Amino acid sequence: MQSSAHYIKNTLEDRNNMGTLLEMYENLTKQAEEQQVDDERVQVIEKYAQVAQGLLEKEYPNNFTDEDVVKLADALIQHDIGAEESLEKLAELEDAGRVIARAFIAELQDAQSQ
């Protein structure tokens, strides 16, 4: 039979080990999620590179380098990022316009009712 001090010590060690195992699990989960994000990014970049290579093959058959593919892929990515940012800005402006229009209509209705 264990003494109460020995039991407490073992219990605390078990809890400490469980904390360590939980931390290890959380770290592994985080690493797996980061790896998945990295894999998805690589897939997107590969698709842009394939598109760039296809465009260059069509326009300049056998007359381009890997550096040309990288430059064009980067330009395509930057173009799409710019387009996405423009769409987001347009959506924000549309929302702001709707708010302003509603406020204007409310003011007109208030002015007409007085």
Chimera marker file (.cmm) of the C-alpha trace (Angstrom):
<marker_set name="trace">
<marker id="1" x="0.000" y="0.000" z="0.000" r="1" g="1" b="0" radius="0.5"/>
<marker id="2" x="1.321" y="3.416" z="-0.989" r="1" g="1" b="0" radius="0.5"/>
<marker id="3" x="1.779" y="6.212" z="1.479" r="1" g="1" b="0" radius="0.5"/>
<marker id="4" x="-0.331" y="9.285" z="0.825" r="1" g="1" b="0" radius="0.5"/>
<marker id="5" x="2.779" y="11.350" z="0.028" r="1" g="1" b="0" radius="0.5"/>
<marker id="6" x="3.905" y="8.748" z="-2.510" r="1" g="1" b="0" radius="0.5"/>
<marker id="7" x="0.386" y="8.612" z="-4.006" r="1" g="1" b="0" radius="0.5"/>
<marker id="8" x="0.250" y="12.415" z="-4.301" r="1" g="1" b="0" radius="0.5"/>
<marker id="9" x="3.700" y="12.488" z="-5.907" r="1" g="1" b="0" radius="0.5"/>
<marker id="10" x="2.673" y="9.827" z="-8.468" r="1" g="1" b="0" radius="0.5"/>
<marker id="11" x="-0.601" y="11.616" z="-9.169" r="1" g="1" b="0" radius="0.5"/>
<marker id="12" x="1.199" y="14.907" z="-9.751" r="1" g="1" b="0" radius="0.5"/>
<marker id="13" x="3.718" y="13.208" z="-12.046" r="1" g="1" b="0" radius="0.5"/>
<marker id="14" x="0.864" y="11.590" z="-13.985" r="1" g="1" b="0" radius="0.5"/>
<marker id="15" x="-0.859" y="14.965" z="-14.368" r="1" g="1" b="0" radius="0.5"/>
<marker id="16" x="2.410" y="16.537" z="-15.441" r="1" g="1" b="0" radius="0.5"/>
<marker id="17" x="2.920" y="13.783" z="-18.020" r="1" g="1" b="0" radius="0.5"/>
<marker id="18" x="-0.660" y="14.218" z="-19.248" r="1" g="1" b="0" radius="0.5"/>
<marker id="19" x="-0.004" y="17.952" z="-19.612" r="1" g="1" b="0" radius="0.5"/>
<marker id="20" x="3.092" y="17.144" z="-21.619" r="1" g="1" b="0" radius="0.5"/>
<marker id="21" x="1.186" y="14.679" z="-23.779" r="1" g="1" b="0" radius="0.5"/>
<marker id="22" x="-1.581" y="17.219" z="-24.311" r="1" g="1" b="0" radius="0.5"/>
<marker id="23" x="0.973" y="19.853" z="-25.299" r="1" g="1" b="0" radius="0.5"/>
<marker id="24" x="2.617" y="17.394" z="-27.679" r="1" g="1" b="0" radius="0.5"/>
<marker id="25" x="-0.766" y="16.575" z="-29.227" r="1" g="1" b="0" radius="0.5"/>
<marker id="26" x="-1.603" y="20.271" z="-29.624" r="1" g="1" b="0" radius="0.5"/>
<marker id="27" x="1.788" y="20.957" z="-31.189" r="1" g="1" b="0" radius="0.5"/>
<marker id="28" x="1.407" y="18.044" z="-33.609" r="1" g="1" b="0" radius="0.5"/>
<marker id="29" x="-2.090" y="19.206" z="-34.536" r="1" g="1" b="0" radius="0.5"/>
<marker id="30" x="-0.824" y="22.731" z="-35.135" r="1" g="1" b="0" radius="0.5"/>
<marker id="31" x="2.060" y="21.439" z="-37.267" r="1" g="1" b="0" radius="0.5"/>
<marker id="32" x="-0.341" y="19.301" z="-39.309" r="1" g="1" b="0" radius="0.5"/>
<marker id="33" x="-2.611" y="22.302" z="-39.914" r="1" g="1" b="0" radius="0.5"/>
<marker id="34" x="0.367" y="24.451" z="-40.930" r="1" g="1" b="0" radius="0.5"/>
<marker id="35" x="1.580" y="21.691" z="-43.258" r="1" g="1" b="0" radius="0.5"/>
<marker id="36" x="-1.875" y="21.476" z="-44.837" r="1" g="1" b="0" radius="0.5"/>
<marker id="37" x="-1.886" y="25.244" z="-45.422" r="1" g="1" b="0" radius="0.5"/>
<marker id="38" x="1.610" y="25.041" z="-46.904" r="1" g="1" b="0" radius="0.5"/>
<marker id="39" x="0.543" y="22.155" z="-49.158" r="1" g="1" b="0" radius="0.5"/>
<marker id="40" x="-2.477" y="24.139" z="-50.359" r="1" g="1" b="0" radius="0.5"/>
<marker id="41" x="-0.268" y="27.150" z="-51.109" r="1" g="1" b="0" radius="0.5"/>
<marker id="42" x="2.137" y="24.978" z="-53.073" r="1" g="1" b="0" radius="0.5"/>
<marker id="43" x="-0.770" y="23.555" z="-55.083" r="1" g="1" b="0" radius="0.5"/>
<marker id="44" x="-1.993" y="27.058" z="-55.936" r="1" g="1" b="0" radius="0.5"/>
<marker id="45" x="1.493" y="28.163" z="-56.967" r="1" g="1" b="0" radius="0.5"/>
<marker id="46" x="1.907" y="25.028" z="-59.087" r="1" g="1" b="0" radius="0.5"/>
<marker id="47" x="-1.373" y="25.792" z="-60.870" r="1" g="1" b="0" radius="0.5"/>
<marker id="48" x="-0.213" y="29.324" z="-61.642" r="1" g="1" b="0" radius="0.5"/>
<marker id="49" x="3.098" y="27.944" z="-62.907" r="1" g="1" b="0" radius="0.5"/>
<marker id="50" x="1.252" y="25.490" z="-65.159" r="1" g="1" b="0" radius="0.5"/>
<marker id="51" x="-0.914" y="28.284" z="-66.558" r="1" g="1" b="0" radius="0.5"/>
<marker id="52" x="2.143" y="30.485" z="-67.090" r="1" g="1" b="0" radius="0.5"/>
<marker id="53" x="4.006" y="27.689" z="-68.832" r="1" g="1" b="0" radius="0.5"/>
<marker id="54" x="1.008" y="26.964" z="-71.057" r="1" g="1" b="0" radius="0.5"/>
<marker id="55" x="0.701" y="30.610" z="-72.035" r="1" g="1" b="0" radius="0.5"/>
<marker id="56" x="4.404" y="30.878" z="-72.784" r="1" g="1" b="0" radius="0.5"/>
<marker id="57" x="4.386" y="27.650" z="-74.818" r="1" g="1" b="0" radius="0.5"/>
<marker id="58" x="1.484" y="28.961" z="-76.843" r="1" g="1" b="0" radius="0.5"/>
<marker id="59" x="3.011" y="32.394" z="-77.409" r="1" g="1" b="0" radius="0.5"/>
<marker id="60" x="6.735" y="31.506" z="-77.574" r="1" g="1" b="0" radius="0.5"/>
<marker id="61" x="7.125" y="27.791" z="-78.371" r="1" g="1" b="0" radius="0.5"/>
<marker id="62" x="10.455" y="26.469" z="-77.086" r="1" g="1" b="0" radius="0.5"/>
<marker id="63" x="11.735" y="30.016" z="-76.595" r="1" g="1" b="0" radius="0.5"/>
<marker id="64" x="11.397" y="30.714" z="-72.864" r="1" g="1" b="0" radius="0.5"/>
<marker id="65" x="13.174" y="29.832" z="-69.643" r="1" g="1" b="0" radius="0.5"/>
<marker id="66" x="12.075" y="28.637" z="-66.225" r="1" g="1" b="0" radius="0.5"/>
<marker id="67" x="12.734" y="32.166" z="-65.012" r="1" g="1" b="0" radius="0.5"/>
<marker id="68" x="10.195" y="33.427" z="-67.564" r="1" g="1" b="0" radius="0.5"/>
<marker id="69" x="7.640" y="30.957" z="-66.173" r="1" g="1" b="0" radius="0.5"/>
<marker id="70" x="8.306" y="32.157" z="-62.623" r="1" g="1" b="0" radius="0.5"/>
<marker id="71" x="8.025" y="35.823" z="-63.637" r="1" g="1" b="0" radius="0.5"/>
<marker id="72" x="4.770" y="35.270" z="-65.497" r="1" g="1" b="0" radius="0.5"/>
<marker id="73" x="3.314" y="33.132" z="-62.704" r="1" g="1" b="0" radius="0.5"/>
<marker id="74" x="4.185" y="35.877" z="-60.213" r="1" g="1" b="0" radius="0.5"/>
<marker id="75" x="2.590" y="38.495" z="-62.450" r="1" g="1" b="0" radius="0.5"/>
<marker id="76" x="-0.572" y="36.372" z="-62.725" r="1" g="1" b="0" radius="0.5"/>
<marker id="77" x="-0.703" y="35.947" z="-58.955" r="1" g="1" b="0" radius="0.5"/>
<marker id="78" x="-0.227" y="39.682" z="-58.399" r="1" g="1" b="0" radius="0.5"/>
<marker id="79" x="-2.931" y="40.422" z="-60.973" r="1" g="1" b="0" radius="0.5"/>
<marker id="80" x="-5.394" y="38.107" z="-59.243" r="1" g="1" b="0" radius="0.5"/>
<marker id="81" x="-4.547" y="39.555" z="-55.827" r="1" g="1" b="0" radius="0.5"/>
<marker id="82" x="-5.179" y="43.041" z="-57.202" r="1" g="1" b="0" radius="0.5"/>
<marker id="83" x="-8.468" y="41.928" z="-58.729" r="1" g="1" b="0" radius="0.5"/>
<marker id="84" x="-9.544" y="40.364" z="-55.428" r="1" g="1" b="0" radius="0.5"/>
<marker id="85" x="-8.641" y="43.523" z="-53.522" r="1" g="1" b="0" radius="0.5"/>
<marker id="86" x="-10.585" y="45.600" z="-56.046" r="1" g="1" b="0" radius="0.5"/>
<marker id="87" x="-13.641" y="43.382" z="-55.622" r="1" g="1" b="0" radius="0.5"/>
<marker id="88" x="-13.417" y="43.685" z="-51.845" r="1" g="1" b="0" radius="0.5"/>
<marker id="89" x="-13.122" y="47.476" z="-52.104" r="1" g="1" b="0" radius="0.5"/>
<marker id="90" x="-16.049" y="47.576" z="-54.520" r="1" g="1" b="0" radius="0.5"/>
<marker id="91" x="-18.176" y="45.550" z="-52.088" r="1" g="1" b="0" radius="0.5"/>
<marker id="92" x="-17.248" y="47.937" z="-49.264" r="1" g="1" b="0" radius="0.5"/>
<marker id="93" x="-18.146" y="50.948" z="-51.403" r="1" g="1" b="0" radius="0.5"/>
<marker id="94" x="-21.429" y="49.343" z="-52.413" r="1" g="1" b="0" radius="0.5"/>
<marker id="95" x="-22.306" y="48.743" z="-48.755" r="1" g="1" b="0" radius="0.5"/>
<marker id="96" x="-21.380" y="52.333" z="-47.884" r="1" g="1" b="0" radius="0.5"/>
<marker id="97" x="-23.506" y="53.596" z="-50.776" r="1" g="1" b="0" radius="0.5"/>
<marker id="98" x="-26.478" y="51.606" z="-49.554" r="1" g="1" b="0" radius="0.5"/>
<marker id="99" x="-26.113" y="53.030" z="-46.045" r="1" g="1" b="0" radius="0.5"/>
<marker id="100" x="-25.875" y="56.572" z="-47.404" r="1" g="1" b="0" radius="0.5"/>
<marker id="101" x="-28.871" y="56.005" z="-49.702" r="1" g="1" b="0" radius="0.5"/>
<marker id="102" x="-30.983" y="54.657" z="-46.834" r="1" g="1" b="0" radius="0.5"/>
<marker id="103" x="-30.042" y="57.635" z="-44.680" r="1" g="1" b="0" radius="0.5"/>
<marker id="104" x="-30.886" y="60.027" z="-47.504" r="1" g="1" b="0" radius="0.5"/>
<marker id="105" x="-34.251" y="58.358" z="-48.109" r="1" g="1" b="0" radius="0.5"/>
<marker id="106" x="-35.018" y="58.492" z="-44.405" r="1" g="1" b="0" radius="0.5"/>
<marker id="107" x="-34.208" y="62.219" z="-44.331" r="1" g="1" b="0" radius="0.5"/>
<marker id="108" x="-36.434" y="62.830" z="-47.375" r="1" g="1" b="0" radius="0.5"/>
<marker id="109" x="-39.289" y="60.908" z="-45.777" r="1" g="1" b="0" radius="0.5"/>
<marker id="110" x="-38.866" y="62.849" z="-42.555" r="1" g="1" b="0" radius="0.5"/>
<marker id="111" x="-38.842" y="66.139" z="-44.470" r="1" g="1" b="0" radius="0.5"/>
<marker id="112" x="-42.012" y="65.162" z="-46.391" r="1" g="1" b="0" radius="0.5"/>
<marker id="113" x="-43.864" y="64.124" z="-43.271" r="1" g="1" b="0" radius="0.5"/>
<marker id="114" x="-43.234" y="67.456" z="-41.539" r="1" g="1" b="0" radius="0.5"/>
<link id1="1" id2="2" r="1" g="1" b="0" radius="0.2"/>
<link id1="2" id2="3" r="1" g="1" b="0" radius="0.2"/>
<link id1="3" id2="4" r="1" g="1" b="0" radius="0.2"/>
<link id1="4" id2="5" r="1" g="1" b="0" radius="0.2"/>
<link id1="5" id2="6" r="1" g="1" b="0" radius="0.2"/>
<link id1="6" id2="7" r="1" g="1" b="0" radius="0.2"/>
<link id1="7" id2="8" r="1" g="1" b="0" radius="0.2"/>
<link id1="8" id2="9" r="1" g="1" b="0" radius="0.2"/>
<link id1="9" id2="10" r="1" g="1" b="0" radius="0.2"/>
<link id1="10" id2="11" r="1" g="1" b="0" radius="0.2"/>
<link id1="11" id2="12" r="1" g="1" b="0" radius="0.2"/>
<link id1="12" id2="13" r="1" g="1" b="0" radius="0.2"/>
<link id1="13" id2="14" r="1" g="1" b="0" radius="0.2"/>
<link id1="14" id2="15" r="1" g="1" b="0" radius="0.2"/>
<link id1="15" id2="16" r="1" g="1" b="0" radius="0.2"/>
<link id1="16" id2="17" r="1" g="1" b="0" radius="0.2"/>
<link id1="17" id2="18" r="1" g="1" b="0" radius="0.2"/>
<link id1="18" id2="19" r="1" g="1" b="0" radius="0.2"/>
<link id1="19" id2="20" r="1" g="1" b="0" radius="0.2"/>
<link id1="20" id2="21" r="1" g="1" b="0" radius="0.2"/>
<link id1="21" id2="22" r="1" g="1" b="0" radius="0.2"/>
<link id1="22" id2="23" r="1" g="1" b="0" radius="0.2"/>
<link id1="23" id2="24" r="1" g="1" b="0" radius="0.2"/>
<link id1="24" id2="25" r="1" g="1" b="0" radius="0.2"/>
<link id1="25" id2="26" r="1" g="1" b="0" radius="0.2"/>
<link id1="26" id2="27" r="1" g="1" b="0" radius="0.2"/>
<link id1="27" id2="28" r="1" g="1" b="0" radius="0.2"/>
<link id1="28" id2="29" r="1" g="1" b="0" radius="0.2"/>
<link id1="29" id2="30" r="1" g="1" b="0" radius="0.2"/>
<link id1="30" id2="31" r="1" g="1" b="0" radius="0.2"/>
<link id1="31" id2="32" r="1" g="1" b="0" radius="0.2"/>
<link id1="32" id2="33" r="1" g="1" b="0" radius="0.2"/>
<link id1="33" id2="34" r="1" g="1" b="0" radius="0.2"/>
<link id1="34" id2="35" r="1" g="1" b="0" radius="0.2"/>
<link id1="35" id2="36" r="1" g="1" b="0" radius="0.2"/>
<link id1="36" id2="37" r="1" g="1" b="0" radius="0.2"/>
<link id1="37" id2="38" r="1" g="1" b="0" radius="0.2"/>
<link id1="38" id2="39" r="1" g="1" b="0" radius="0.2"/>
<link id1="39" id2="40" r="1" g="1" b="0" radius="0.2"/>
<link id1="40" id2="41" r="1" g="1" b="0" radius="0.2"/>
<link id1="41" id2="42" r="1" g="1" b="0" radius="0.2"/>
<link id1="42" id2="43" r="1" g="1" b="0" radius="0.2"/>
<link id1="43" id2="44" r="1" g="1" b="0" radius="0.2"/>
<link id1="44" id2="45" r="1" g="1" b="0" radius="0.2"/>
<link id1="45" id2="46" r="1" g="1" b="0" radius="0.2"/>
<link id1="46" id2="47" r="1" g="1" b="0" radius="0.2"/>
<link id1="47" id2="48" r="1" g="1" b="0" radius="0.2"/>
<link id1="48" id2="49" r="1" g="1" b="0" radius="0.2"/>
<link id1="49" id2="50" r="1" g="1" b="0" radius="0.2"/>
<link id1="50" id2="51" r="1" g="1" b="0" radius="0.2"/>
<link id1="51" id2="52" r="1" g="1" b="0" radius="0.2"/>
<link id1="52" id2="53" r="1" g="1" b="0" radius="0.2"/>
<link id1="53" id2="54" r="1" g="1" b="0" radius="0.2"/>
<link id1="54" id2="55" r="1" g="1" b="0" radius="0.2"/>
<link id1="55" id2="56" r="1" g="1" b="0" radius="0.2"/>
<link id1="56" id2="57" r="1" g="1" b="0" radius="0.2"/>
<link id1="57" id2="58" r="1" g="1" b="0" radius="0.2"/>
<link id1="58" id2="59" r="1" g="1" b="0" radius="0.2"/>
<link id1="59" id2="60" r="1" g="1" b="0" radius="0.2"/>
<link id1="60" id2="61" r="1" g="1" b="0" radius="0.2"/>
<link id1="61" id2="62" r="1" g="1" b="0" radius="0.2"/>
<link id1="62" id2="63" r="1" g="1" b="0" radius="0.2"/>
<link id1="63" id2="64" r="1" g="1" b="0" radius="0.2"/>
<link id1="64" id2="65" r="1" g="1" b="0" radius="0.2"/>
<link id1="65" id2="66" r="1" g="1" b="0" radius="0.2"/>
<link id1="66" id2="67" r="1" g="1" b="0" radius="0.2"/>
<link id1="67" id2="68" r="1" g="1" b="0" radius="0.2"/>
<link id1="68" id2="69" r="1" g="1" b="0" radius="0.2"/>
<link id1="69" id2="70" r="1" g="1" b="0" radius="0.2"/>
<link id1="70" id2="71" r="1" g="1" b="0" radius="0.2"/>
<link id1="71" id2="72" r="1" g="1" b="0" radius="0.2"/>
<link id1="72" id2="73" r="1" g="1" b="0" radius="0.2"/>
<link id1="73" id2="74" r="1" g="1" b="0" radius="0.2"/>
<link id1="74" id2="75" r="1" g="1" b="0" radius="0.2"/>
<link id1="75" id2="76" r="1" g="1" b="0" radius="0.2"/>
<link id1="76" id2="77" r="1" g="1" b="0" radius="0.2"/>
<link id1="77" id2="78" r="1" g="1" b="0" radius="0.2"/>
<link id1="78" id2="79" r="1" g="1" b="0" radius="0.2"/>
<link id1="79" id2="80" r="1" g="1" b="0" radius="0.2"/>
<link id1="80" id2="81" r="1" g="1" b="0" radius="0.2"/>
<link id1="81" id2="82" r="1" g="1" b="0" radius="0.2"/>
<link id1="82" id2="83" r="1" g="1" b="0" radius="0.2"/>
<link id1="83" id2="84" r="1" g="1" b="0" radius="0.2"/>
<link id1="84" id2="85" r="1" g="1" b="0" radius="0.2"/>
<link id1="85" id2="86" r="1" g="1" b="0" radius="0.2"/>
<link id1="86" id2="87" r="1" g="1" b="0" radius="0.2"/>
<link id1="87" id2="88" r="1" g="1" b="0" radius="0.2"/>
<link id1="88" id2="89" r="1" g="1" b="0" radius="0.2"/>
<link id1="89" id2="90" r="1" g="1" b="0" radius="0.2"/>
<link id1="90" id2="91" r="1" g="1" b="0" radius="0.2"/>
<link id1="91" id2="92" r="1" g="1" b="0" radius="0.2"/>
<link id1="92" id2="93" r="1" g="1" b="0" radius="0.2"/>
<link id1="93" id2="94" r="1" g="1" b="0" radius="0.2"/>
<link id1="94" id2="95" r="1" g="1" b="0" radius="0.2"/>
<link id1="95" id2="96" r="1" g="1" b="0" radius="0.2"/>
<link id1="96" id2="97" r="1" g="1" b="0" radius="0.2"/>
<link id1="97" id2="98" r="1" g="1" b="0" radius="0.2"/>
<link id1="98" id2="99" r="1" g="1" b="0" radius="0.2"/>
<link id1="99" id2="100" r="1" g="1" b="0" radius="0.2"/>
<link id1="100" id2="101" r="1" g="1" b="0" radius="0.2"/>
<link id1="101" id2="102" r="1" g="1" b="0" radius="0.2"/>
<link id1="102" id2="103" r="1" g="1" b="0" radius="0.2"/>
<link id1="103" id2="104" r="1" g="1" b="0" radius="0.2"/>
<link id1="104" id2="105" r="1" g="1" b="0" radius="0.2"/>
<link id1="105" id2="106" r="1" g="1" b="0" radius="0.2"/>
<link id1="106" id2="107" r="1" g="1" b="0" radius="0.2"/>
<link id1="107" id2="108" r="1" g="1" b="0" radius="0.2"/>
<link id1="108" id2="109" r="1" g="1" b="0" radius="0.2"/>
<link id1="109" id2="110" r="1" g="1" b="0" radius="0.2"/>
<link id1="110" id2="111" r="1" g="1" b="0" radius="0.2"/>
<link id1="111" id2="112" r="1" g="1" b="0" radius="0.2"/>
<link id1="112" id2="113" r="1" g="1" b="0" radius="0.2"/>
<link id1="113" id2="114" r="1" g="1" b="0" radius="0.2"/>
</marker_set>
